[in-house]
Amino acid sequence: MAKPPFQVSAATTQTLLALGAHFAGGFAIAAAGTSLVCMAFPTASPPLHAPEPAPPPEPSTLQTVPKAAPRRLLKMSVRGLDARVSPRRLLYEFPQALRVDALYHKSSGSRTIVVLTFDAQSPPSARSSTALGTRLNAVVRSPEACSEYTLKQWAREEDA
């Protein structure tokens, strides 16, 4: 009897089959005795070990704070303020006022208008001052400096 030209031992066959099973989409060909063995493996082989589940996300310790809305301002013009009284004095007379704006004429130096600015959430408790003889009227726009006028401002000093 003639010996086949190609012969693979059973151990080699087992090794080839194991290698083919290890690689996804692999295959193995082996000859056992005079038989030729051919095996194909699926492309998605099962994992060798189960993957560890991802840990649940930790709740964030930071809380989202909504952005504060821009501060709404209430502007009121001052009528009846004597020319000899500094507009800064209004900050003491109206404690809720945040700022005083005064518009002065450049050539004459005369004061044309004084405007108090309040936070819209805390308007002035009174609209007049008997000590200074003034009254407050609502304004839509603040005075603005231009070529003929100078704008001076006094702001309330914050407590440290």
C-alpha positions as CSV (number, residue, x, y, z in Angstrom):
1,M,0.0,0.0,0.0
2,A,1.3,3.4,-0.9
3,K,1.9,6.0,1.7
4,P,0.0,9.3,1.1
5,P,2.3,12.2,0.2
6,F,1.0,14.4,2.9
7,Q,0.2,13.2,6.4
8,V,-0.5,15.3,9.6
9,S,-0.6,13.8,13.1
10,A,-3.6,14.0,15.3
11,A,-1.8,16.4,17.6
12,T,-1.1,18.8,14.8
13,T,-4.7,18.6,13.7
14,Q,-5.9,19.5,17.2
15,T,-3.5,22.4,17.3
16,L,-4.7,23.8,13.9
17,L,-8.3,23.5,15.0
18,A,-7.6,25.3,18.3
19,L,-5.8,28.1,16.4
20,G,-8.7,28.4,14.0
21,A,-11.1,28.6,16.9
22,H,-9.1,31.3,18.6
23,F,-9.1,33.8,15.8
24,A,-12.4,35.2,14.6
25,G,-13.2,34.3,11.1
26,G,-10.4,31.7,11.1
27,F,-10.4,28.3,9.6
28,A,-8.2,25.1,9.8
29,I,-7.3,22.5,7.4
30,A,-5.7,19.3,8.6
31,A,-5.2,15.8,7.2
32,A,-5.8,12.9,9.6
33,G,-4.4,9.8,8.1
34,T,-5.6,9.8,4.5
35,S,-8.6,12.1,5.3
36,L,-8.5,15.8,4.6
37,V,-10.3,17.9,7.3
38,C,-11.4,21.4,6.6
39,M,-13.3,23.6,9.1
40,A,-14.5,27.2,9.0
41,F,-15.4,29.3,12.0
42,P,-18.0,32.1,12.3
43,T,-16.7,35.6,12.1
44,A,-18.1,36.6,15.5
45,S,-16.6,34.2,17.9
46,P,-17.8,34.3,21.5
47,P,-15.6,36.2,23.8
48,L,-13.1,34.2,25.9
49,H,-14.3,36.0,29.1
50,A,-17.3,38.1,29.8
51,P,-16.5,41.8,29.9
52,E,-16.8,43.6,33.2
53,P,-19.8,45.9,33.3
54,A,-19.0,49.6,33.3
55,P,-19.4,51.2,36.7
56,P,-22.5,53.4,37.0
57,P,-21.7,57.1,36.5
58,E,-21.3,58.9,39.8
59,P,-23.8,61.7,40.4
60,S,-22.2,65.1,40.0
61,T,-21.5,67.0,43.1
62,L,-21.6,70.2,41.2
63,Q,-25.0,71.6,40.7
64,T,-25.9,73.7,37.7
65,V,-26.8,77.3,38.8
66,P,-28.9,79.2,36.3
67,K,-27.4,82.4,35.1
68,A,-28.6,85.4,36.9
69,A,-30.7,87.7,34.8
70,P,-29.2,91.1,34.1
71,R,-30.0,93.6,36.8
72,R,-32.9,95.8,35.8
73,L,-32.4,99.4,36.7
74,L,-34.9,102.1,37.5
75,K,-33.8,105.7,36.6
76,M,-35.4,108.8,38.0
77,S,-34.7,112.4,37.4
78,V,-34.3,114.8,40.3
79,R,-36.3,118.0,40.2
80,G,-35.8,121.0,42.5
81,L,-32.2,120.3,43.6
82,D,-30.5,123.6,44.6
83,A,-27.4,124.4,42.4
84,R,-25.3,124.7,45.6
85,V,-26.0,121.1,46.7
86,S,-23.7,118.4,45.4
87,P,-25.5,115.5,43.5
88,R,-23.5,113.2,45.7
89,R,-25.6,114.2,48.7
90,L,-28.5,112.4,47.0
91,L,-26.9,109.0,47.8
92,Y,-27.4,109.8,51.5
93,E,-30.9,111.2,51.1
94,F,-32.0,108.2,49.0
95,P,-30.2,105.1,50.5
96,Q,-31.6,102.7,47.9
97,A,-29.9,104.7,45.1
98,L,-27.0,102.9,43.4
99,R,-25.6,105.8,41.4
100,V,-26.1,109.5,40.6
101,D,-25.5,110.9,37.1
102,A,-25.2,114.7,36.6
103,L,-24.9,116.4,33.2
104,Y,-23.0,119.7,33.2
105,H,-22.8,122.3,30.4
106,K,-19.1,122.6,29.4
107,S,-18.9,126.3,28.7
108,S,-21.1,127.6,31.5
109,G,-20.5,124.8,34.1
110,S,-24.2,124.8,35.0
111,R,-25.9,121.6,35.9
112,T,-28.7,120.7,33.5
113,I,-30.0,117.4,34.8
114,V,-29.5,114.9,37.7
115,V,-30.6,111.3,37.5
116,L,-30.7,108.7,40.3
117,T,-30.3,105.0,39.4
118,F,-32.0,102.3,41.5
119,D,-32.3,98.6,41.4
120,A,-35.8,97.8,40.0
121,Q,-36.2,95.3,42.8
122,S,-35.7,98.0,45.5
123,P,-37.2,101.3,44.3
124,P,-37.1,104.4,46.5
125,S,-39.4,104.3,49.5
126,A,-40.2,108.0,48.9
127,R,-40.3,110.0,45.7
128,S,-39.5,113.3,47.4
129,S,-37.1,114.7,50.0
130,T,-38.3,117.5,52.3
131,A,-34.8,118.1,53.5
132,L,-33.5,119.0,50.0
133,G,-36.8,120.1,48.5
134,T,-36.6,117.6,45.6
135,R,-38.9,115.2,43.9
136,L,-38.2,112.2,41.7
137,N,-39.8,111.6,38.2
138,A,-39.3,108.4,36.2
139,V,-37.0,108.7,33.1
140,V,-36.7,106.4,30.1
141,R,-33.1,107.3,29.1
142,S,-30.1,108.5,31.2
143,P,-28.3,111.7,30.1
144,E,-25.3,111.1,27.9
145,A,-22.2,113.2,27.4
146,C,-21.7,114.9,24.1
147,S,-19.5,117.7,22.7
148,E,-21.3,120.4,24.7
149,Y,-21.9,118.5,28.0
150,T,-19.9,116.6,30.5
151,L,-21.3,113.6,32.5
152,K,-20.2,113.1,36.1
153,Q,-21.1,110.0,38.1
154,W,-21.1,109.1,41.8
155,A,-21.6,105.5,42.8
156,R,-22.4,104.1,46.2
157,E,-19.4,102.7,47.9
158,E,-19.9,99.0,48.7
159,D,-19.3,97.9,52.3
160,A,-16.3,95.6,52.5
